[in-house]
Structures are given as C-alpha cells and as structure tokens.
Amino acid sequence: MQQLRKKQKIVTHSGNFHPDELMAISLLAKFYFGVEVSKLDIARTREPHILSDAKQDNSVFVLDVGRDFDSHSLNFDHHQSDPNLIWKDSPEIPKSACGLIFDWLQEKHCFDLLEQGVVDNIKKLSKEIDAGDNGVKDWEFYNSFNIYNYGENEDLQFGKALNAMSEFLNSYCYKSKMLIDNRKLVKEAVAKAEKSQNPEIVILEEKMVDFAMLVAEESERALYAVIKMDNETLIQSVPITQDRFAARKLLPEEWLDFEKKG
C-alpha cells in the first residue's frame, strides 16, 4: 500500500461514463493513492469554469475532459487531434484516458513492486480498453459496465460502475499474479516429467485453477495432468490447446470408475 498523496481529487466528465475513465480512476486509486475508489474525491462536470480551475490546479487530476493533455499539470484528456497519442507498439490504437494514466503511472514507477508479467497484463488490458473506446476493436467486457448508464441518478450509477471496475482490476491483477506463479510450477513439473519414464503424465503437488490447460500450453507430449496431494488426487486429460472440451487422449474408463470402487 503506497503512502497517501495530495488531495486525492479527480475531475472527470458528467453524462454517460465509459470504461476508459473508470479504469483510469481505478488505476490511480490502486497504484498511486493506495486507497479504495470510494475514498477519492471525484467531481463529474463539463462546466467550463470548474474545468478551467481544475486544469490549473497541479494537485487535481483531470481525466477524459478538458481537451488538454499535459501530464505535468495532471491533465489527461485524449479528445484532440494529437497524432502522438497512440500506443507506440500498436500505432493503430489511439490512447484514451486509461492509456494516458497507465503511461504516467509507469513513468512515476508506481508499478515497480509488481512482477513484470503483471505489469505487461495491465498494459494489455489498458490497450484493449483504449481500442474499444476509440472504435478500433470492441472490448469484450464493455457492456458489463455500460449497463450502469441508466436511471435518473447519474452519479449514483457512476459510483456503482466505478466500484465494479475497481473490483475487476483487483481480480485481474490477482489472477495475473496467480497464473504467473502457477505457470512456473507447471514448467518445473513438465521438465521433471520429460526426464521420467512417463513424460505423458505431468504431476503437480499444488492445487491450481486450469492446471490441465496450463500443462497443454507448456508440453506437446503430455496427455494427463495430475495434482497429487496428501488426501486427494485430481486427474484430468490434457486438452487440445485453447479447446478445453477436446482432449488429447481421454481418461481410461477404469480410471473414471476409481472413485466409485474406492
């Protein structure tokens, strides 16, 4: 948890909200302010005089509104014709508020305590949201947040959507770290199996989600994935990569009856 900084004040636009500013705020809350999104002071407006004051206050983040991008002044709006506001490694995708905040957090070393693989996944997520916001490619979870744009109490719905996005980011980061750790264990188990007399059977000693799929990604020879613990043994056929319902080789029928006989 990072130490609290400054005012924790953010200004964004009123009206319909979108995943790019929801994620930008969630990123700031988690990796810069170190607080829950509910603790932030967020103002939603398009009033010129309020935006003018906020843009001149170097302690206030102005996101997705104001028609100005100046990271030194904490102004992060992408609604302008600046050809440089693109993802350098994917120039077909313009930056939105999400991508601009990701870059700023990286420049401020706010991701330094994370494994590089987790940072890479956050970048991938930010890029997908930017692509959706700019009409390049739909983000698969867009409608999960757009459905909050209903009802008369716009700010209340915004708060609900922001909480949902914050939870999404937390779960996304957790799963990213978990998959990185699990993939290391699977690689070790595959290497051990390759040296054994039964390279088609990969044995793991820790329970994990999607373990057979991870084995499929790491081994072309493996047919069965086994999790062997003190009081439980789990066996799954290794799926054809990317198709968890099609197995390289089905489990023998006598294995399927093992639990019943036991």
C-alpha positions in Angstrom: 0.0 0.0 0.0 1.5 3.3 -1.1 1.5 6.3 1.2 -1.3 8.7 0.6 -0.6 11.7 -1.6 -2.0 15.1 -2.2 -5.7 15.7 -2.3 -6.9 12.5 -3.9 -9.1 14.8 -6.1 -10.2 13.8 -9.6 -12.4 15.7 -12.1 -14.0 13.8 -15.0 -16.9 14.4 -17.3 -20.6 14.2 -16.5 -23.0 12.4 -18.7 -22.6 8.8 -19.9 -19.4 7.2 -18.5 -17.2 4.7 -20.2 -14.6 2.1 -19.2 -11.6 4.3 -20.1 -12.2 6.8 -17.3 -13.5 4.1 -14.9 -10.3 2.2 -15.4 -8.1 5.3 -15.3 -9.6 6.2 -11.9 -9.3 2.6 -10.6 -5.6 2.5 -11.6 -4.9 5.8 -9.8 -6.7 4.6 -6.7 -4.9 1.3 -6.5 -1.4 2.2 -7.7 -0.9 5.9 -6.9 -3.2 6.9 -4.0 -3.3 3.5 -2.4 -7.0 3.7 -1.4 -10.4 2.3 -2.3 -12.1 4.3 -5.1 -14.8 5.2 -2.6 -12.2 7.3 -0.7 -11.5 9.5 -3.7 -13.0 13.0 -4.1 -14.5 12.8 -7.6 -16.3 15.6 -9.4 -18.2 15.0 -12.6 -18.8 18.1 -14.7 -18.5 19.8 -18.0 -18.8 23.3 -16.6 -16.0 25.4 -18.3 -15.1 27.5 -15.2 -14.8 24.4 -13.0 -12.7 22.6 -15.6 -10.5 25.7 -16.0 -9.8 25.9 -12.3 -9.1 22.2 -12.0 -6.7 22.2 -15.0 -4.7 25.0 -13.4 -4.5 23.1 -10.0 -1.5 20.8 -10.3 -2.8 18.7 -7.4 -6.0 17.7 -9.2 -6.3 15.0 -11.9 -8.5 16.0 -14.8 -9.5 12.8 -16.8 -11.2 12.4 -20.1 -12.4 16.0 -20.3 -11.0 19.5 -20.8 -9.4 18.9 -24.2 -5.9 19.1 -22.9 -3.2 16.6 -22.3 -0.4 17.8 -20.0 0.9 15.1 -17.6 2.9 17.7 -15.6 -0.3 19.5 -14.8 -2.2 16.2 -14.4 -4.5 16.9 -17.3 -5.3 13.7 -19.2 -7.8 14.2 -22.0 -7.4 12.4 -25.3 -10.2 14.2 -27.2 -7.9 16.1 -29.5 -6.1 15.6 -32.8 -2.6 14.8 -31.5 -1.1 12.1 -33.7 1.4 11.2 -30.9 -1.3 10.0 -28.5 -1.1 6.4 -29.7 0.3 3.1 -28.3 3.8 3.1 -29.8 3.9 -0.7 -30.1 0.3 -0.7 -31.6 0.1 2.6 -33.5 -3.4 1.7 -34.8 -4.7 2.2 -31.3 -5.0 5.8 -30.0 -4.6 6.4 -26.3 -7.6 7.1 -24.1 -7.7 8.3 -20.5 -6.8 4.8 -19.5 -3.7 4.5 -21.6 -2.5 8.0 -20.7 -2.8 7.2 -16.9 -1.1 3.9 -17.4 1.9 5.7 -19.0 2.0 8.3 -16.2 1.9 5.6 -13.5 4.7 3.8 -15.2 6.8 6.9 -15.5 6.3 7.5 -11.8 7.5 4.0 -11.0 4.1 3.1 -9.4 4.4 -0.5 -10.8 7.9 -1.2 -9.6 6.8 -3.6 -6.8 4.9 -5.8 -9.3 6.3 -8.6 -11.4 6.9 -7.5 -15.0 4.4 -10.1 -16.2 1.6 -8.5 -14.1 2.6 -5.0 -15.5 2.5 -6.4 -19.0 -1.0 -7.7 -18.4 -2.2 -4.4 -17.1 -0.8 -2.7 -20.2 -2.6 -5.3 -22.3 -5.8 -4.6 -20.5 -5.4 -0.8 -20.9 -4.7 -1.2 -24.6 -7.8 -3.3 -25.1 -9.9 -0.6 -23.3 -8.4 2.1 -25.4 -9.1 0.2 -28.6 -12.7 -0.1 -27.5 -13.1 3.5 -26.5 -11.6 4.7 -29.9 -13.7 2.3 -32.0 -10.7 0.1 -33.1 -11.9 -3.1 -31.6 -14.7 -3.8 -29.1 -13.6 -4.6 -25.6 -15.2 -7.9 -24.5 -16.4 -6.5 -21.2 -17.6 -3.1 -22.4 -21.3 -3.9 -21.9 -20.7 -5.2 -18.4 -20.0 -1.5 -17.4 -22.2 0.3 -20.0 -25.3 -1.3 -18.4 -24.8 1.1 -15.4 -25.7 4.0 -17.7 -29.4 4.1 -16.8 -31.7 5.8 -14.2 -32.1 9.4 -13.1 -29.3 9.4 -10.5 -26.3 9.5 -12.8 -23.7 10.0 -10.1 -25.1 7.0 -8.1 -24.8 4.8 -11.2 -21.3 6.1 -11.9 -20.3 5.1 -8.3 -21.7 1.6 -8.8 -19.8 1.2 -12.1 -16.6 2.6 -10.6 -16.8 0.1 -7.7 -17.3 -2.7 -10.2 -14.3 -1.6 -12.3 -12.2 -1.4 -9.2 -13.1 -5.0 -8.3 -12.5 -6.1 -11.8 -9.0 -4.6 -11.7 -8.2 -6.2 -8.3 -9.3 -9.6 -9.6 -7.5 -9.1 -12.9 -4.2 -8.3 -11.1 -4.7 -11.2 -8.6 -5.3 -13.7 -11.4 -2.4 -12.4 -13.4 0.0 -13.0 -10.5 -1.6 -16.4 -9.8 -1.2 -17.5 -13.4 2.5 -16.4 -13.4 3.2 -18.4 -10.3 1.2 -21.4 -11.5 2.9 -21.4 -14.9 6.3 -21.5 -13.1 5.2 -24.6 -11.2 3.8 -26.2 -14.3 7.1 -25.6 -16.2 9.0 -27.3 -13.4 6.6 -30.3 -13.4 6.8 -30.6 -17.2 10.6 -30.6 -17.1 10.5 -33.3 -14.4 8.1 -35.4 -16.4 10.3 -35.1 -19.6 13.1 -36.8 -17.7 10.9 -39.6 -16.3 9.7 -42.8 -17.9 6.2 -41.4 -18.3 6.6 -38.0 -20.0 2.9 -38.1 -21.0 1.9 -37.7 -17.3 2.7 -34.4 -15.6 2.4 -34.5 -11.8 1.8 -31.3 -9.8 1.9 -31.0 -6.0 -0.2 -27.9 -5.6 -3.9 -27.4 -6.4 -4.5 -24.8 -9.0 -7.1 -23.5 -11.4 -7.0 -24.7 -15.1 -4.0 -26.8 -14.4 -4.6 -29.1 -17.4 -4.8 -26.2 -19.7 -1.5 -24.8 -18.4 0.1 -28.2 -19.0 -1.2 -28.1 -22.5 0.5 -24.8 -23.1 3.8 -26.0 -21.7 4.0 -29.5 -23.1 3.3 -31.0 -26.5 3.7 -34.6 -25.2 1.6 -34.5 -22.1 -1.7 -36.5 -22.1 -2.7 -36.3 -18.5 -2.3 -33.8 -15.7 -2.3 -34.9 -12.1 -2.5 -32.9 -8.9 -1.2 -35.2 -6.1 -1.8 -34.1 -2.6 -1.8 -35.8 0.8 -5.6 -36.6 0.9 -6.6 -36.0 -2.7 -5.6 -36.8 -6.2 -7.0 -35.0 -9.2 -6.6 -36.3 -12.8 -7.6 -34.5 -16.0 -6.9 -35.2 -19.6 -4.8 -32.5 -21.2 -6.9 -30.5 -23.6 -6.1 -29.5 -27.1 -4.7 -26.0 -26.5 -7.4 -23.4 -26.5 -10.2 -26.0 -26.6 -10.7 -27.3 -23.1 -13.5 -29.6 -24.2 -11.4 -31.6 -26.6 -8.8 -33.9 -25.0 -5.5 -35.2 -26.5 -6.5 -38.5 -25.0 -9.5 -39.4 -22.9 -9.0 -40.9 -19.5 -9.2 -44.8 -19.4 -12.7 -46.0 -18.3 -11.2 -47.9 -15.4 -9.9 -44.5 -14.0 -13.3 -43.0 -14.3 -14.7 -45.8 -12.0 -11.9 -45.5 -9.5 -13.8 -43.2 -7.1 -16.9 -45.5 -7.2 -14.8 -48.5 -6.4 -12.9 -46.7 -3.7 
